[in-house]
Structure formats: C-alpha cells, structure tokens
Amino acid sequence: MQGIEPDESVLRGEALAESEDRVRSFPAGALPTQPAARFAALFAARRRWAAADILPYLQGVQASADEDDMCGSIVFQSV
C-alpha cells in the first residue's frame, strides 16, 4: 500500500526477518515451553541472535530448579 511504512517491531515474537524484504512466520506461542527445548528450537532456526530479536521468545519462560544450573551456563553474545 502506498504511504505505509513497514514496522518490524510489530512482528517481534511472531516472525523472523530473513532478509530486508523477506520474513517468515515464527510465533513464540508455537515453541516448546520447557527452556532447554525452546533454546534448541531457537538455535535450530537461527544460529546467532541479536538480543533484541531473541528477547520476545524468552519472555514468560521459567526454569525449574533442575534447569537453573543449565541456564547459568548460557552466554549471550552481541552481534
């Protein structure tokens, strides 16, 4: 449509930008709720994540006492 500027922020947690003019559906609600399985799905979809891109996919995920140790070893890296 003419005069409408696209805004990527409305797609956070719902889609991933694959290139400047291409996005694909990737809804956070369709990912596993267990942290280890969710991280596996996230990093299967994209090898490297910017913090702003991954944060919507981490909201609401809580680790159990057993998973706390695993989460402590995860390191986020700026891209």
Backbone as a chain_set.jsonl record, in Angstrom:
{"seq": "MQGIEPDESVLRGEALAESEDRVRSFPAGALPTQPAARFAALFAARRRWAAADILPYLQGVQASADEDDMCGSIVFQSV", "coords": {"N": [[0.843, -1.182, 0.0], [0.434, 2.201, -0.66], [2.238, 4.787, 0.95], [2.402, 3.64, 3.447], [4.58, 2.758, 5.967], [6.564, -0.005, 6.683], [6.856, -1.669, 9.847], [9.009, -3.346, 11.713], [8.896, -3.945, 14.418], [6.344, -4.735, 15.18], [6.255, -7.349, 14.529], [7.805, -8.763, 16.276], [8.513, -11.654, 18.035], [6.708, -13.039, 16.586], [7.47, -13.373, 13.952], [10.359, -13.87, 11.839], [12.861, -11.894, 10.413], [14.296, -12.642, 7.421], [15.673, -11.516, 5.407], [16.117, -8.245, 3.994], [13.736, -7.831, 2.643], [12.161, -10.017, 3.198], [10.26, -12.082, 5.334], [9.572, -14.661, 7.748], [7.085, -16.711, 9.205], [7.23, -17.266, 12.668], [6.1, -17.956, 15.335], [6.205, -17.239, 18.805], [4.462, -18.497, 20.541], [4.18, -21.03, 19.49], [6.419, -22.397, 20.14], [8.272, -24.786, 22.187], [7.561, -25.021, 25.73], [9.319, -25.734, 27.711], [12.467, -24.71, 28.883], [15.029, -25.79, 27.861], [14.242, -27.172, 25.534], [13.061, -25.086, 24.164], [15.254, -23.341, 23.73], [16.747, -25.028, 22.081], [15.071, -25.163, 19.825], [15.05, -22.464, 19.083], [17.766, -21.998, 18.421], [18.04, -23.791, 16.401], [16.563, -22.624, 14.455], [17.899, -20.244, 13.986], [21.251, -19.519, 13.963], [22.742, -17.467, 15.207], [21.75, -14.827, 17.333], [20.535, -11.544, 17.796], [20.228, -9.643, 20.77], [17.847, -8.107, 20.984], [16.222, -9.418, 19.149], [15.878, -12.039, 20.153], [14.801, -11.768, 22.705], [11.866, -11.45, 22.812], [11.12, -14.108, 22.48], [11.873, -15.324, 24.768], [10.44, -14.375, 26.881], [8.358, -15.032, 29.635], [9.204, -17.632, 29.985], [10.174, -19.967, 32.325], [12.622, -21.437, 34.324], [12.887, -24.625, 35.889], [13.957, -25.845, 39.14], [15.888, -27.801, 38.555], [16.701, -27.022, 36.019], [17.911, -24.623, 36.414], [20.703, -24.753, 36.781], [21.603, -25.421, 34.209], [20.825, -23.163, 32.765], [22.496, -21.252, 33.794], [24.837, -21.584, 32.446], [24.56, -20.525, 29.962], [25.547, -18.192, 27.604], [25.1, -14.975, 26.432], [25.735, -13.253, 23.459], [26.677, -10.298, 21.901], [25.791, -9.263, 18.618]], "CA": [[0.0, 0.0, 0.0], [1.193, 3.425, -0.784], [2.235, 5.674, 2.103], [2.527, 2.907, 4.705], [5.941, 2.322, 6.249], [6.576, -1.227, 7.488], [7.456, -1.549, 11.168], [9.394, -4.69, 12.157], [8.629, -4.162, 15.838], [5.055, -5.405, 15.374], [6.441, -8.77, 14.239], [8.655, -9.391, 17.29], [7.897, -12.805, 18.677], [5.763, -13.659, 15.648], [8.111, -13.646, 12.658], [11.786, -13.58, 11.749], [13.304, -11.285, 9.158], [15.347, -13.437, 6.789], [16.411, -10.551, 4.597], [15.487, -6.931, 4.066], [12.388, -7.85, 2.071], [11.522, -11.323, 3.399], [10.063, -12.543, 6.704], [8.865, -15.938, 7.834], [6.33, -16.902, 10.434], [7.941, -17.973, 13.725], [5.407, -17.477, 16.534], [6.705, -17.683, 20.108], [3.459, -19.385, 21.132], [4.294, -22.376, 18.923], [7.658, -23.011, 20.629], [8.129, -25.553, 23.431], [7.584, -24.207, 26.941], [10.484, -26.112, 28.51], [13.591, -23.877, 28.444], [16.028, -26.479, 27.03], [13.635, -27.444, 24.231], [12.858, -23.8, 23.495], [16.556, -22.895, 23.233], [17.11, -25.885, 20.947], [14.272, -24.727, 18.672], [15.508, -21.134, 18.682], [19.064, -22.047, 17.753], [17.875, -24.536, 15.149], [16.009, -21.673, 13.491], [18.884, -19.201, 13.694], [22.48, -19.83, 14.703], [23.116, -16.302, 16.018], [20.636, -13.936, 17.614], [20.736, -10.264, 18.477], [19.428, -9.647, 21.995], [16.51, -7.566, 20.707], [15.45, -10.399, 18.381], [15.578, -13.252, 20.915], [14.077, -11.482, 23.941], [10.439, -11.775, 22.79], [10.953, -15.56, 22.523], [12.246, -15.784, 26.108], [9.502, -13.856, 27.866], [7.417, -15.987, 30.194], [9.812, -18.948, 30.168], [10.772, -20.076, 33.65], [13.343, -22.688, 34.533], [12.654, -25.327, 37.146], [15.177, -25.903, 39.947], [16.865, -28.63, 37.841], [17.166, -26.334, 34.826], [18.652, -23.421, 36.79], [22.128, -24.962, 36.553], [21.843, -25.368, 32.779], [20.666, -21.795, 32.289], [23.635, -20.478, 34.234], [25.969, -21.752, 31.541], [24.253, -19.898, 28.683], [26.185, -16.877, 27.457], [24.572, -14.195, 25.313], [26.796, -12.528, 22.778], [26.199, -9.251, 20.997], [26.183, -9.468, 17.219]], "C": [[0.886, 1.242, 0.0], [1.084, 4.254, 0.492], [2.357, 4.967, 3.44], [3.965, 2.421, 4.843], [5.88, 1.053, 7.1], [7.317, -1.008, 8.803], [7.736, -2.951, 11.706], [9.013, -4.968, 13.602], [7.292, -4.868, 16.083], [5.156, -6.908, 15.137], [7.278, -9.492, 15.289], [7.894, -10.486, 18.014], [6.899, -13.531, 17.796], [6.405, -14.064, 14.334], [9.581, -13.263, 12.728], [12.086, -12.957, 10.391], [14.455, -12.118, 8.622], [16.218, -12.581, 5.89], [15.649, -9.233, 4.697], [14.038, -6.94, 3.579], [11.667, -9.186, 2.267], [11.45, -11.672, 4.883], [9.387, -13.903, 6.668], [8.19, -16.047, 9.192], [7.147, -17.731, 11.42], [7.342, -17.518, 15.06], [5.956, -18.086, 17.83], [5.743, -18.679, 20.751], [3.522, -20.811, 20.616], [5.554, -23.101, 19.398], [7.403, -23.817, 21.896], [8.21, -24.635, 24.647], [8.759, -24.548, 27.852], [11.702, -25.338, 27.991], [14.592, -24.585, 27.524], [15.486, -26.736, 25.628], [13.417, -26.149, 23.453], [14.175, -23.274, 22.929], [16.994, -23.73, 22.03], [16.358, -25.452, 19.69], [14.735, -23.371, 18.167], [16.816, -21.21, 17.903], [19.07, -22.983, 16.549], [17.359, -23.599, 14.058], [17.024, -20.632, 13.056], [20.098, -19.44, 14.584], [22.89, -18.703, 15.647], [21.909, -15.379, 16.151], [21.144, -12.619, 18.185], [19.812, -10.289, 19.697], [18.001, -9.162, 21.742], [15.626, -8.559, 19.961], [15.021, -11.596, 19.223], [14.716, -12.975, 22.15], [12.579, -11.782, 23.889], [10.162, -13.283, 22.89], [11.308, -16.137, 23.894], [11.272, -15.334, 27.182], [8.537, -14.938, 28.317], [7.969, -17.381, 30.388], [10.494, -18.963, 31.522], [11.429, -21.435, 33.788], [12.936, -23.301, 35.861], [13.968, -25.353, 37.904], [16.259, -26.713, 39.241], [17.468, -27.903, 36.65], [17.958, -25.082, 35.148], [20.138, -23.572, 36.51], [22.461, -24.854, 35.072], [21.788, -23.926, 32.278], [21.84, -20.92, 32.708], [24.814, -20.568, 33.292], [25.73, -21.119, 30.175], [24.842, -18.496, 28.652], [25.583, -16.188, 26.251], [25.689, -13.325, 24.765], [26.171, -11.504, 21.856], [26.667, -9.568, 19.583], [26.276, -8.145, 16.511]], "O": [[1.955, 1.272, 0.609], [-0.001, 4.413, 1.051], [2.411, 5.629, 4.476], [4.498, 1.758, 3.953], [5.21, 1.038, 8.132], [8.287, -0.252, 8.861], [6.815, -3.662, 12.107], [8.826, -6.126, 13.972], [7.133, -5.537, 17.104], [4.25, -7.658, 15.499], [7.447, -10.709, 15.208], [6.796, -10.279, 18.531], [6.309, -14.528, 18.211], [5.94, -14.992, 13.673], [9.994, -12.45, 13.555], [11.622, -13.436, 9.356], [15.474, -12.281, 9.293], [17.38, -12.907, 5.649], [14.65, -9.136, 5.41], [13.215, -6.153, 4.045], [10.679, -9.464, 1.586], [12.444, -11.573, 5.602], [8.72, -14.257, 5.696], [8.684, -15.53, 10.193], [7.693, -18.773, 11.058], [7.982, -16.793, 15.821], [6.144, -19.298, 17.926], [6.177, -19.607, 21.434], [2.971, -21.715, 21.243], [5.742, -24.28, 19.098], [6.429, -23.564, 22.605], [8.857, -23.589, 24.596], [9.152, -23.729, 28.682], [11.943, -25.312, 26.784], [14.969, -24.022, 26.497], [16.196, -26.539, 24.642], [13.569, -26.118, 22.231], [14.222, -22.814, 21.788], [17.548, -23.195, 21.07], [16.944, -25.381, 18.61], [14.807, -23.149, 16.958], [16.966, -20.575, 16.859], [20.014, -22.964, 15.76], [17.683, -23.764, 12.882], [17.02, -20.188, 11.908], [19.979, -19.549, 15.804], [23.337, -18.961, 16.765], [21.151, -15.181, 15.201], [22.088, -12.604, 18.975], [18.739, -10.891, 19.654], [17.049, -9.758, 22.244], [14.406, -8.542, 20.125], [13.922, -12.117, 19.036], [13.977, -13.854, 22.594], [12.053, -12.332, 24.857], [9.087, -13.685, 23.336], [11.067, -17.317, 24.149], [11.287, -15.87, 28.29], [7.971, -15.666, 27.502], [7.266, -18.245, 30.911], [11.295, -18.082, 31.834], [10.855, -22.457, 33.412], [12.674, -22.594, 36.834], [14.994, -24.929, 37.372], [17.435, -26.356, 39.316], [18.625, -28.14, 36.303], [18.612, -24.524, 34.267], [20.777, -22.625, 36.051], [23.48, -24.268, 34.706], [22.613, -23.518, 31.46], [22.143, -19.937, 32.031], [25.704, -19.718, 33.331], [26.608, -21.169, 29.314], [24.647, -17.712, 29.581], [25.559, -16.757, 25.16], [26.478, -12.745, 25.511], [25.239, -11.814, 21.113], [27.772, -10.067, 19.369], [26.593, -8.101, 15.322]]}, "num_chains": 1, "name": "protein.A"}
